[in-house]
Structures are given as structure tokens and as C-alpha cells.
Amino acid sequence: MLKELLSIFRAGEPLAEMGEKFSRMLGLTYDMTIVAGEVYFSESLQADTRTAVYKTDVKVNKLERKIRKQVIAHLSLASDRASVPYCLLLMSVVKDVERIGDYAKNLSEVRDYHPSALPDDQIVHEMREIRTEIENGFAEIATVFETSDHERAVELIREGRDLTRRCDAVVGRVARSDYSASTATCIVMGARFYKRIAAHVLNVLSSVVMPLHKLDYYDEKRLAEVMEED
């Protein structure tokens, strides 16, 4: 289905304009995730940098509303019913990208509970690795989406699912630690927000390999079939 959606995006206005706005949303939320990570792992609280995250989030929200408005207008006026499922697909992935922005913003706020530097230990080292892998996977998503690269999408989905499990494991390790309340709060919230960012990236990737009615689900049988098709 994604290949057909992309061909419609490239066919002309207004769908092409929707596709361009969606690409901008992906780029902006990727930037937000990077900056939020810098704030979260910084040696001290960075209020000015966090303000930049808030401003970018406003841009993302405006783009989401514009896309929704265009989709509704298109479905109301267009006689081409063939574009209906692709418009529904777009509405779904746009919401996921908007949520990534929200969780990046939340991540940048966590240091309010722990203004000093995070401890230099194994748990925080694991968090840094999770951050790097999420950012690396996110960096690929636009290309994977635009090229409908099924094979790489499946690989990233499997890597992303492992990252969400690692986030859960961090929470368990913190529960068994002797951290102070503020340190434990900061690390647990960071792990949860990184998990949610990863989960919404996975939802967008699912549009590359799953049919419309199975978006946000990762059927291993279907993933195996995609790998065999490629």
C-alpha cells in the first residue's frame, strides 16, 4: 500500500503537498529527539535548548492540523475514491509522528526532577546506548518510508522492538537499585519516554510492511513473508 501512497503523493496537488508536509514533520521530530537527548544527558539543565524543543513542537502541531484539514477537504471534494485508504494511512502515520514530538518534549522536561548530572554507571550507560540506537534508526525512517524499503523496514522493526524491551529492563534495574528518589525518577521517566518514541517510530515503519487494517501491529508471520518476497 505504501508504494501506491507515494505514487499518489508525487502525482500533484494537493496530495503531493500533504506528502511534503509529512516529510517536514519527520525531519522536525527527528531534530526534536536529538535535542531532547542532549538536554536529558547534559551535565546541567539547559533551559534555552529546551525552549527550542517547545518551539519546534508548535511547528509540528501546525503541520499535523494542516495535513488533517487537507485530507478532509480532499475526501470531501475528490471523486477519486481510490485515494481513500491512502488518506486514512496518512492520517494514522501523521498522528504517530506528532506523538514522537510530544514525547521528545516530555523527555526534555525530565531533568526538572534531577538538575544535576546523571550518574556515570552501567544503567545510564545502557540508556546512552538506547538513545544512540533510537536516533540512528529514526535517521533512516524517512528514506525507508520514501523508498518503501521492505527489507530494511523489517530489520528496523525488529531492532526497535528489542529497544523497547531494553527500556523496560532499565526500569526493572532502577527498581532494584539504591538510587535517590530524584535519580530514579529521572532515569525511569527517560526510559519510558524513549520507549514511547521508539514505539511510534515502529508504528510509522509498520506502514511500509503491513496492510492498512494492521497498522501499529507487528505480525511475525507477515514480517517473515516480506523478507521472503524481497
C-alpha positions in Angstrom: 0.0 0.0 0.0 2.8 2.4 0.8 4.2 2.4 -2.8 0.7 3.4 -4.1 0.5 6.2 -1.4 3.9 7.5 -2.5 2.9 7.5 -6.2 -0.2 9.5 -5.3 1.9 12.0 -3.3 4.0 12.6 -6.3 1.1 12.9 -8.7 0.4 16.5 -8.0 -1.5 18.9 -5.7 -2.9 18.6 -3.1 -1.7 15.1 -2.2 1.9 16.0 -3.1 1.7 18.9 -0.8 0.5 16.6 2.0 3.5 14.3 1.4 5.9 17.3 1.6 4.4 18.4 4.9 4.6 14.9 6.3 8.3 14.7 5.3 8.8 18.0 7.1 7.1 16.6 10.2 9.5 13.6 10.2 12.5 15.9 9.9 11.4 18.2 12.7 10.6 15.4 15.2 13.9 13.8 14.4 15.6 17.1 15.3 13.5 17.3 18.5 14.5 13.8 19.5 18.2 14.7 19.0 18.0 17.9 21.0 15.8 16.4 23.8 18.5 13.7 24.2 21.2 16.4 24.5 19.1 18.1 27.2 18.4 14.8 29.0 22.1 13.7 29.1 23.7 17.1 29.6 25.8 17.9 32.6 23.4 20.6 33.7 19.9 21.8 32.9 19.7 23.7 29.6 16.6 25.9 29.6 17.3 27.7 26.4 17.9 24.5 24.4 14.6 23.1 25.8 12.8 26.2 24.7 13.9 25.3 21.1 12.2 21.9 21.5 9.0 23.6 22.5 9.1 26.0 19.5 9.7 23.1 17.1 6.8 21.2 18.7 4.5 24.1 17.8 5.6 23.8 14.2 4.9 20.0 14.2 1.4 20.5 15.6 0.6 23.1 13.0 1.7 20.8 10.2 -0.4 18.0 11.6 -3.5 20.2 11.6 -2.8 21.4 8.1 -2.5 17.9 6.8 -5.7 16.8 8.5 -7.5 19.8 7.0 -6.2 18.9 3.6 -7.1 15.3 3.9 -10.7 16.2 4.9 -11.0 18.6 2.1 -9.7 16.1 -0.4 -12.0 13.4 0.7 -15.0 15.8 0.7 -14.4 17.1 -2.8 -12.5 14.5 -4.8 -14.3 12.0 -6.9 -11.4 9.6 -6.9 -12.3 7.1 -4.1 -9.2 5.1 -4.8 -7.2 7.6 -2.6 -9.4 7.0 0.4 -7.3 4.2 2.0 -4.1 6.2 1.4 -5.6 9.2 3.1 -6.5 7.1 6.1 -3.0 5.7 6.2 -1.6 9.3 6.1 -3.9 10.3 9.0 -2.6 7.4 11.0 1.1 8.0 10.5 0.8 11.7 10.9 -0.6 11.2 14.4 2.3 8.9 15.3 4.9 11.5 14.1 3.1 14.2 16.2 3.3 11.9 19.2 7.0 11.5 18.7 7.3 15.3 19.1 5.2 15.2 22.3 7.4 12.5 23.8 10.6 14.3 22.8 9.3 17.4 24.5 8.5 15.3 27.6 12.0 13.9 27.6 13.5 17.4 27.6 11.4 18.2 30.7 12.6 15.2 32.8 15.7 17.0 34.1 13.5 19.3 36.1 13.4 16.4 38.6 17.2 16.0 38.6 19.0 19.2 37.6 22.5 17.8 38.3 24.4 15.3 36.0 23.2 11.7 35.8 25.4 9.1 37.5 28.2 7.6 35.4 27.2 3.9 35.9 26.1 0.9 33.9 22.4 1.8 33.9 23.0 5.2 32.5 25.5 3.7 30.0 22.7 1.4 28.8 20.4 4.5 28.5 23.0 6.2 26.3 23.2 3.1 24.1 19.4 3.0 23.8 19.4 6.7 22.9 22.1 6.2 20.1 20.3 3.3 18.6 16.9 5.0 18.6 18.4 8.1 17.0 20.2 6.0 14.4 17.0 4.1 13.5 15.0 7.3 13.4 17.6 8.8 11.0 16.7 6.1 8.4 13.0 6.3 8.7 12.4 9.0 6.0 14.5 7.1 3.4 12.9 3.8 4.3 9.4 5.3 4.1 10.1 7.2 0.8 11.6 4.2 -0.9 9.3 1.6 0.6 12.3 -0.5 1.5 10.5 -3.5 3.0 13.7 -5.4 4.0 15.2 -2.5 5.9 11.8 -1.7 7.5 11.6 -5.2 8.8 15.1 -5.0 10.2 14.4 -1.7 11.9 11.1 -3.0 13.3 12.9 -6.0 14.9 15.7 -3.7 16.3 13.1 -1.3 17.6 11.1 -4.0 19.4 14.3 -5.0 21.1 15.0 -1.4 22.1 11.5 -1.2 23.8 12.3 -4.3 25.7 15.6 -2.8 26.8 13.8 0.3 28.1 11.6 -2.0 30.2 14.6 -3.8 31.5 16.1 -0.4 32.6 13.0 0.3 34.7 13.4 -3.1 36.4 17.1 -2.4 37.2 16.3 1.0 38.6 13.6 -0.6 40.9 16.3 -2.8 42.3 18.9 0.0 42.7 19.8 2.2 45.6 19.3 5.5 43.6 17.9 8.5 45.3 14.3 9.3 44.5 15.2 12.1 42.1 17.7 10.0 40.2 15.4 7.0 40.0 12.5 9.3 38.7 14.7 10.8 36.1 16.0 7.5 34.7 12.7 5.7 34.8 10.9 8.6 33.0 13.7 8.8 30.4 13.4 5.1 29.7 9.6 5.3 29.4 9.8 8.3 27.0 12.5 6.7 24.9 10.3 3.6 24.7 7.3 5.6 23.5 9.4 7.4 20.9 10.7 4.1 19.6 7.2 2.7 19.6 5.8 5.5 17.4 8.7 5.2 15.1 7.8 1.5 14.8 4.2 2.4 14.0 5.4 4.5 11.1 7.6 1.7 9.9 4.7 -0.7 10.1 3.0 1.3 7.3 5.8 0.1 5.0 5.1 -3.6 5.5 1.6 -4.1 7.0 -1.8 -3.6 5.4 -3.9 -0.7 6.5 -6.0 -2.6 9.0 -2.9 -4.0 10.7 -1.0 -0.7 11.2 0.8 -0.5 14.5 0.9 -4.3 14.7 4.0 -6.4 14.0 2.8 -9.8 12.9 5.9 -12.0 12.8 4.4 -14.2 10.1 3.8 -11.1 7.9 7.3 -9.8 8.6 8.8 -13.2 7.5 6.7 -13.1 4.3 8.0 -9.6 3.5 11.6 -10.9 3.9 10.9 -13.8 1.6 9.3 -11.5 -1.0 12.4 -9.3 -1.1 
